Amino acid sequence: MRLPRRKFEIIQEQAFHELPYECCGLLVGTQESDHRGNIENIVHEIAPCRNCLFFGREQGFEIAHQEYRDVEREAARYGYRILGSYHSHINTPAIPSLHDVDFAHAGHTLMIISLINGEPKEVTAWLRRHSGGFHQEQIRVVE
């Protein structure tokens, strides 16, 4: 995954701002493939979303269906698509939780920022495989 530095900073700022709850948003852009058929997500925009989970926002997130559709429609107007989502984990590792497994469909990337005691610990990205399970993606923050 390639992610512009300023977009990465905005995600971090949102994660701090929404403590003690998980933040969430959508990653919008394009995909490129190399001569071997490896696909890389190129994030052009992020769409911070409201965590609409009624109970348990400290350990989970939910993006409203209408908000997802609105971002999807706006992205398509610019020739982009939703590549995946991002969210924070509070005092837990940046690996997909059971809730994350339920949220992500095949081909969806989850970017997770782990905050331990209010400090960033790690950021990871996980692509949901079509065969099930996740594959960890490398994150390249670019200027």
QUIVEN-V531600 format. One record per residue. N is the residue number from 1. RES is the residue in one letter. OMEGA is omega in radians with two decimals (NA if undefined). Layout:
N:RES:OMEGA  N:RES:OMEGA
//
This chain:
1:M:3.04  2:R:-3.02  3:L:3.10  4:P:-3.09  5:R:-3.10  6:R:3.11  7:K:3.11  8:F:3.11  9:E:3.12  10:I:3.11  11:I:3.12  12:Q:3.12  13:E:3.12  14:Q:3.14  15:A:3.11  16:F:-3.08  17:H:-3.05  18:E:3.05  19:L:0.22  20:P:-3.12  21:Y:3.06  22:E:3.01  23:C:3.08  24:C:3.11  25:G:-3.09  26:L:3.10  27:L:-3.04  28:V:3.11  29:G:-3.07  30:T:3.05  31:Q:3.04  32:E:3.07  33:S:3.13  34:D:-3.08  35:H:3.11  36:R:-3.12  37:G:3.07  38:N:-3.09  39:I:3.06  40:E:3.05  41:N:3.09  42:I:-3.11  43:V:3.09  44:H:-3.12  45:E:2.97  46:I:3.11  47:A:3.07  48:P:-3.11  49:C:3.08  50:R:3.05  51:N:-3.03  52:C:3.07  53:L:-3.05  54:F:3.09  55:F:3.03  56:G:3.14  57:R:3.09  58:E:-3.09  59:Q:-3.12  60:G:3.11  61:F:3.03  62:E:3.06  63:I:-3.12  64:A:-3.13  65:H:-3.12  66:Q:3.11  67:E:3.08  68:Y:-3.13  69:R:3.12  70:D:3.11  71:V:3.13  72:E:-3.14  73:R:3.12  74:E:3.12  75:A:-3.12  76:A:3.12  77:R:-3.13  78:Y:3.14  79:G:3.13  80:Y:3.03  81:R:3.07  82:I:3.14  83:L:-3.09  84:G:-3.09  85:S:3.01  86:Y:3.05  87:H:3.13  88:S:2.96  89:H:-3.09  90:I:3.12  91:N:3.02  92:T:-3.11  93:P:-3.14  94:A:3.05  95:I:-3.08  96:P:3.06  97:S:3.08  98:L:3.09  99:H:3.14  100:D:3.13  101:V:3.13  102:D:-3.07  103:F:-2.99  104:A:3.04  105:H:-3.13  106:A:-3.13  107:G:-3.11  108:H:3.06  109:T:3.05  110:L:3.00  111:M:-3.05  112:I:3.03  113:I:-3.14  114:S:3.07  115:L:3.11  116:I:-3.08  117:N:3.08  118:G:-3.14  119:E:3.11  120:P:-3.13  121:K:-3.14  122:E:3.06  123:V:-3.14  124:T:3.06  125:A:-3.05  126:W:3.10  127:L:3.08  128:R:-3.12  129:R:3.07  130:H:-3.14  131:S:-3.10  132:G:-3.13  133:G:-3.08  134:F:3.03  135:H:-3.12  136:Q:3.10  137:E:3.01  138:Q:3.06  139:I:3.06  140:R:3.09  141:V:-3.06  142:V:3.13  143:E:NA
//
